[in-house]
Amino acid sequence: SAAAPKTAGPRTALGKLAEDTMHEFTAVLYTSPDAETTMTFDLYINGEKLTDIVVPSSVDSIKDCVFANNYSLQKVVLGENVKHIGFYAFGDCTNLDSIDMGNQVTTIDRSAFWNCKNLTTIRLPKQIEYIGETAFWLCEKLVSVTCEADSVPQLGIDVFKDVPTATATLYVPGGSIDLYKTAEQWEEFGQILPIEQTPEDLFPTLAGL
């Protein structure tokens, strides 16, 4: 299992990420001295490593680093009330291949998906306004991004660093194509097409999680 950060506080058992609908799981939770940053490692359910997570509607923010370095994590569904994804929240989740962000996320903080090297597709919801620097750095298999926002989201520096954007496809609202084609970083995508042309099977079903 991953070692605790040097600045970590006492190890405590984490029974639930939130109350109500979240599946119970156990984990090791590391909390920094200022209690602002938490990190979980080795998520288990019924004694087996957890590969899928459903975040309930009672959660409105994914805190900094909270799921970082979970190498077994493959699929994540965020609840409909999540509006913010924090710094390095899913950083180094190298086997994460599918995330459903719901429809309310407005901000994705820096390095949120850093080195999620198995992500091939991302859907950014209509409410997205800002994506922080290096948010998708080293997502080297990312070949398709769907951004549903009519207004081009603001980007920090190097959001798509080391993503093969030149051969990737960006799907956006038809009326906004010209805006994305002239927007810094977005313009680097090899193809920018209307959302209506998004392949029906582009996003894997997450039913049953």
MARLODO-519425 format. One record per residue: residue in three letters; y, x, z of N, C-alpha, C in turn. Coordinates in steps of 0.001 Angstrom, whole numbers, padded with zeros to 6 digits, always signed. Layout:
BEGIN
ALAYXZYXZYXZ
...
//
This chain:
BEGIN
SER-001187+000835+000000+000000+000000+000000+001240+000871+000000
ALA+002384+000266-000397+003609+001028-000500+004125+001410+000876
ALA+004744+002559+000946+005276+003026+002222+006602+002352+002511
ALA+006922+002220+003783+008183+001603+004177+009346+002512+003834
PRO+010481+001942+003433+011673+002757+003226+012033+003480+004530
LYS+012648+004646+004416+012952+005438+005605+013901+004717+006551
THR+014737+003814+005996+015712+003122+006826+015184+001799+007363
ALA+013915+001541+007129+013375+000231+007495+013307+000041+009000
GLY+013441-001215+009394+013305-001566+010794+011849-001854+011108
PRO+011583-002510+012215+010207-002802+012631+009471-003663+011600
ARG+008169-003466+011503+007345-004267+010603+007057-005609+011280
THR+007219-006688+010535+006933-008006+011072+006126-008799+010062
ALA+005319-009717+010547+004523-010551+009648+005386-011660+009081
LEU+005298-011846+007775+006053-012907+007118+005092-014036+006783
GLY+005276-015199+007401+004368-016320+007176+004760-017152+005985
LYS+006062-017406+005822+006542-018196+004689+007886-017648+004236
LEU+008120-017692+002940+009436-017319+002441+010426-018423+002795
ALA+009983-019636+002759+010810-020783+003136+009866-021839+003671
GLU+010389-022862+004256+009543-023895+004839+008884-024738+003743
ASP+009068-025961+003710+008465-027001+002867+007409-026578+001852
THR+007730-026561+000554+006680-026552-000467+006108-025181-000819
MET+006640-024121-000270+006144-022789-000636+004722-022599-000126
HIS+003845-022077-000979+002495-021747-000522+002593-020692+000578
GLU+001840-020864+001641+001854-019853+002694+001270-018542+002172
PHE+001903-017476+002565+001319-016177+002274+001691-015237+003412
THR+000966-014158+003523+001306-013152+004521+001781-011913+003800
ALA+002605-011155+004476+003150-009960+003857+003653-009045+004946
VAL+004063-007870+004551+004787-006995+005444+006244-007059+005031
LEU+007096-007390+005959+008515-007557+005669+009289-006404+006296
TYR+010066-005714+005487+010896-004634+005984+012347-005096+005958
THR+013017-005031+007091+014407-005450+007174+015274-004244+007512
SER+016327-004046+006738+017214-002921+006990+017993-003158+008280
PRO+018544-002105+008867+019255-002253+010139+020376-003286+010104
ASP+021037-003432+008954+022132-004405+008887+021636-005813+008588
ALA+020323-005966+008432+019677-007265+008216+020103-007937+006925
GLU+020775-007190+006053+021222-007775+004794+020180-007614+003686
THR+019316-006636+003825+018339-006343+002780+016928-006450+003338
THR+016068-007168+002648+014673-007233+003040+013807-006801+001868
MET+012670-006227+002185+011730-005822+001142+010335-006231+001574
THR+009586-006814+000670+008211-007171+000980+007273-006305+000157
PHE+006140-005987+000764+005111-005226+000076+003765-005892+000328
ASP+002870-005752-000601+001486-006187-000400+001395-007653+000010
LEU+001826-008521-000886+001754-009953-000608+000310-010426-000736
TYR-000161-011200+000236-001535-011685+000239-001568-013187+000488
ILE-002595-013830-000041-002898-015214+000312-004418-015313+000442
ASN-004854-015840+001558-006286-015920+001848-006978-014567+001692
GLY-006287-013533+002104-006879-012202+002087-006868-011515+000740
GLU-006337-012162-000294-006302-011554-001616-004860-011297-002029
LYS-004651-010222-002783-003300-009905-003225-002735-011034-004068
LEU-001474-011339-003794-000817-012447-004466-000286-012011-005827
THR-000630-012752-006859-000141-012435-008197+000902-013435-008673
ASP+000906-014642-008105+001817-015702-008541+002626-016216-007357
ILE+003910-016472-007581+004775-016992-006530+005576-018171-007059
VAL+005613-019249-006280+006485-020380-006572+007523-020456-005448
VAL+008773-020271-005796+009850-020341-004810+010329-021789-004739
PRO+010373-022378-003547+010675-023811-003423+012151-024155-003643
SER+012412-025425-003783+013764-025904-004048+014703-025713-002871
SER+014162-025420-001695+015005-025198-000517+015710-023841-000557
VAL+015299-022977-001469+015885-021642-001589+016972-021660-002659
ASP+018178-021138-002315+019245-021128-003320+019629-019714-003758
SER+019044-018698-003122+019361-017325-003487+018162-016422-003239
ILE+017865-015556-004192+016827-014541-004021+017528-013276-003539
LYS+017268-012862-002314+018014-011767-001714+017705-010420-002369
ASP+018596-009462-002106+018433-008108-002617+017061-007544-002249
CYS+016384-006999-003242+015159-006210-003046+013960-006990-002510
VAL+014054-008297-002354+013044-008993-001562+011635-008937-002158
PHE+011519-008909-003481+010189-008814-004090+009974-007466-004785
ALA+010852-006533-004593+010762-005241-005274+009463-004516-004937
ASN+008951-003794-005920+007779-002929-005740+006483-003685-005466
ASN+006437-004974-005797+005183-005718-005690+004416-005545-007005
TYR+003560-004546-007018+002921-004151-008271+001867-005147-008741
SER+001391-006013-007852+000389-006994-008266+001019-008287-008786
LEU+002320-008449-008569+002996-009691-008943+003049-009853-010460
GLN+002596-011013-010953+002556-011256-012398+003425-012425-012853
LYS+003440-013500-012067+004165-014697-012504+005011-015243-011353
VAL+006249-015656-011691+007169-016196-010698+007834-017446-011258
VAL+007897-018485-010425+008649-019690-010762+009717-019874-009691
LEU+010979-019889-010097+012066-020089-009152+012378-021572-009021
GLY+012685-021995-007805+013030-023389-007563+014310-023791-008267
GLU+014466-025082-008464+015585-025600-009242+016944-025368-008588
ASN+016986-024971-007318+018274-024751-006664+018670-023289-006555
VAL+017850-022397-007096+018198-020972-007062+019357-020717-008029
LYS+020431-020153-007476+021628-019884-008288+021914-018391-008430
HIS+021312-017592-007565+021636-016166-007559+020357-015336-007395
ILE+020233-014289-008209+019138-013330-008089+019761-011995-007701
GLY+019393-011474-006543+020066-010316-005967+019686-008979-006573
PHE+020371-007964-006097+020162-006585-006525+018697-006166-006357
TYR+018103-005674-007442+016753-005094-007418+015726-006090-006852
ALA+016013-007385-006993+015155-008412-006388+013712-008313-006857
PHE+013534-008012-008142+012196-007855-008709+012027-006449-009305
GLY+012842-005532-008853+012785-004174-009381+011412-003550-009207
ASP+010963-002846-010227+009684-002132-010187+008481-003049-009991
CYS+008619-004325-010330+007436-005205-010393+006824-004983-011767
THR+006103-003894-011877+005707-003395-013190+004672-004261-013902
ASN+004019-005178-013179+003058-006069-013827+003584-007495-014005
LEU+004838-007714-013637+005436-009033-013830+005562-009313-015320
ASP+004902-010378-015781+004961-010684-017216+005554-012049-017513
SER+005906-012810-016469+006444-014138-016721+007314-014578-015552
ILE+008541-015020-015860+009403-015581-014819+010123-016800-015373
ASP+010041-017890-014630+010772-019113-014948+011952-019173-013986
MET+013168-019033-014520+014354-018980-013671+014896-020350-013298
GLY+014268-021414-013774+014829-022728-013530+016063-022954-014381
ASN+016946-023825-013924+018099-024199-014749+019452-023983-014085
GLN+019466-023413-012862+020724-023329-012130+021219-021906-011880
VAL+020476-020900-012290+020893-019524-012019+022202-019213-012742
THR+023192-018752-011975+024488-018396-012552+024723-016894-012588
THR+024119-016166-011627+024332-014723-011579+023021-013974-011351
ILE+022880-012880-012075+021768-011956-011892+022380-010614-011549
ASP+022083-010106-010372+022741-008899-009902+022134-007654-010556
ARG+022768-006528-010295+022380-005275-010954+020935-004890-010634
SER+020281-004365-011654+018915-003839-011550+017904-004868-011056
ALA+018223-006156-011202+017347-007211-010661+015930-007130-011211
PHE+015796-006753-012485+014476-006670-013123+014225-005250-013638
TRP+014789-004284-012961+014655-002891-013377+013181-002487-013456
ASN+012794-001919-014592+011449-001390-014801+010353-002456-014714
CYS+010704-003705-015049+009662-004737-015201+009100-004580-016613
LYS+008296-003565-016757+007916-003090-018090+006929-003988-018814
ASN+006406-005037-018149+005494-005945-018826+006148-007261-019257
LEU+007428-007426-018953+008133-008617-019411+008329-008545-020924
THR+007927-009576-021621+008123-009614-023072+009173-010642-023487
THR+009354-011685-022663+010332-012723-022976+011109-013104-021720
ILE+012354-013489-021927+013209-013957-020838+013986-015176-021334
ARG+014047-016204-020474+014919-017348-020767+016023-017385-019731
LEU+017267-017281-020194+018437-017348-019331+019004-018761-019410
PRO+019144-019441-018273+019532-020848-018308+020982-021076-018741
LYS+021292-022300-019029+022595-022700-019557+023737-022351-018604
GLN+023446-022291-017297+024492-022049-016302+024814-020562-016104
ILE+024064-019672-016736+024249-018248-016490+025664-017794-016872
GLU+026315-017056-015954+027682-016602-016180+027803-015081-016170
TYR+026963-014425-015361+027118-012978-015202+025764-012319-014993
ILE+025566-011177-015686+024366-010360-015507+024833-008950-015192
GLY+024394-008425-014052+024878-007140-013573+024310-005947-014320
GLU+024906-004813-014077+024525-003583-014772+023050-003252-014575
THR+022459-002745-015631+021061-002295-015680+020065-003360-015214
ALA+020433-004631-015346+019563-005711-014859+018177-005669-015482
PHE+018101-005307-016767+016813-005270-017463+016477-003862-017969
TRP+017036-002862-017319+016789-001477-017718+015282-001178-017625
LEU+014772-000534-018662+013375-000112-018752+012394-001277-018944
CYS+012915-002443-019313+012012-003534-019713+011645-003281-021174
GLU+010789-002293-021349+010551-001726-022669+009720-002602-023599
LYS+009100-003669-023062+008334-004589-023909+009088-005879-024207
LEU+010336-005956-023766+011119-007170-023960+011505-007296-025432
VAL+010953-008300-026088+011194-008465-027528+011912-009764-027847
SER+012086-010617-026850+012734-011901-027103+013526-012349-025879
VAL+014797-012682-026087+015658-013206-025031+016246-014515-025520
THR+016091-015559-024724+016723-016839-025022+017825-017067-024007
CYS+019051-017204-024483+020186-017468-023609+020762-018827-023980
GLU+020673-019781-023059+021066-021161-023347+022553-021427-023118
ALA+023294-020420-022668+024712-020607-022339+025562-020715-023602
ASP+026406-021726-023638+027323-021878-024770+028399-020803-024734
SER+028887-020473-023534+029850-019392-023370+029088-018099-023112
VAL+029459-017042-023799+028741-015773-023684+028857-015239-022256
PRO+027743-015008-021579+027797-014475-020209+028403-013075-020172
GLN+029137-012794-019115+029691-011469-018905+028574-010521-018497
LEU+028625-009289-019011+027590-008305-018717+028183-007075-018050
GLY+027443-006521-017071+027778-005203-016555+027309-004158-017559
ILE+027472-002898-017225+027096-001848-018172+025579-001702-018254
ASP+025114-001359-019444+023707-001002-019670+022713-002067-019210
VAL+023043-003334-019404+022134-004416-018983+020780-004284-019659
PHE+020786-003947-020940+019536-003865-021705+019178-002420-022053
LYS+019530-001488-021183+019248-000074-021453+017740+000147-021579
ASP+017352+000855-022643+015953+001167-022942+015110-000078-023246
VAL+015777-001157-023578+015105-002325-024162+015220-002172-025678
PRO+014152-002438-026424+014215-002252-027885+015001-003373-028582
THR+016287-003474-028258+017095-004575-028769+017197-004578-030299
ALA+017141-003408-030912+017288-003330-032370+016194-004100-033106
THR+015032-004217-032464+013925-004961-033086+013635-006260-032341
ALA+014461-006594-031364+014256-007809-030570+015070-008975-031136
THR+014724-010177-030680+015402-011383-031140+016107-012061-029975
LEU+017343-012473-030224+018132-013217-029248+018326-014633-029782
TYR+017905-015625-028992+018077-017034-029361+019205-017617-028516
VAL+020203-018220-029185+021378-018766-028487+021735-020118-029095
PRO+022600-020901-028421+023035-022169-029019+023647-021956-030406
GLY+023296-022833-031331+023729-022659-032718+025227-022504-032884
GLY+025990-023239-032098+027440-023181-032214+028061-021923-031632
SER+027261-021108-030985+027792-019908-030318+027314-018609-030952
ILE+026575-018706-032029+025992-017506-032645+027054-016463-032966
ASP+028151-016871-033564+029183-015904-033936+029790-015224-032716
LEU+029890-015945-031610+030428-015360-030379+029501-014259-029864
TYR+028202-014515-029870+027244-013517-029406+027192-012322-030354
LYS+027354-012574-031641+027271-011491-032630+028418-010493-032500
THR+029492-010905-031848+030638-010009-031692+030836-009587-030238
ALA+029928-009987-029363+030062-009655-027938+029345-008343-027631
GLU+029980-007507-026834+029415-006210-026487+028040-006357-025843
GLN+027121-005549-026257+025713-005491-025842+024883-006600-026493
TRP+025365-007834-026476+024616-008902-027152+024486-008603-028643
GLU+025511-008000-029204+025527-007721-030643+024467-006710-031066
GLU+023866-006031-030089+022879-004998-030401+021507-005560-030767
PHE+021302-006862-030546+020011-007448-030898+019854-007494-032418
GLY+018652-007144-032869+018384-007076-034295+018529-008408-034997
GLN+018105-009467-034323+018264-010818-034850+018892-011700-033778
ILE+019866-012513-034194+020457-013518-033314+020324-014856-034029
LEU+019470-015715-033463+019093-016955-034129+019401-018157-033246
PRO+019520-019348-033845+019748-020555-033045+018528-020910-032206
ILE+018781-021442-031022+017704-021810-030102+016690-022734-030767
GLU+017153-023547-031687+016253-024487-032360+015110-023783-033074
GLN+015285-022503-033358+014234-021746-034040+013315-020997-033067
THR+013497-021227-031783+012618-020580-030803+011183-021067-030990
PRO+010226-020184-031144+008821-020603-031279+008375-021415-030077
GLU+007640-022474-030311+007218-023359-029230+006349-022659-028200
ASP+005602-021660-028634+004689-020979-027705+005284-019688-027147
LEU+006611-019534-027256+007231-018289-026826+007088-018075-025326
PHE+007267-019153-024540+007187-019026-023089+005849-019571-022610
PRO+005070-018754-021917+003760-019195-021431+003907-020302-020400
THR+002988-021210-020374+003033-022272-019374+002766-021715-017996
LEU+003537-022198-017023+003330-021788-015644+002823-022942-014810
ALA+002301-023947-015503+001771-025111-014795+000639-024686-013883
GLY+000602-025296-012709-000484-025031-011775-000160-023962-010757
LEU+000983-023265-010920+001343-022272-009912+001823-022981-008646
//
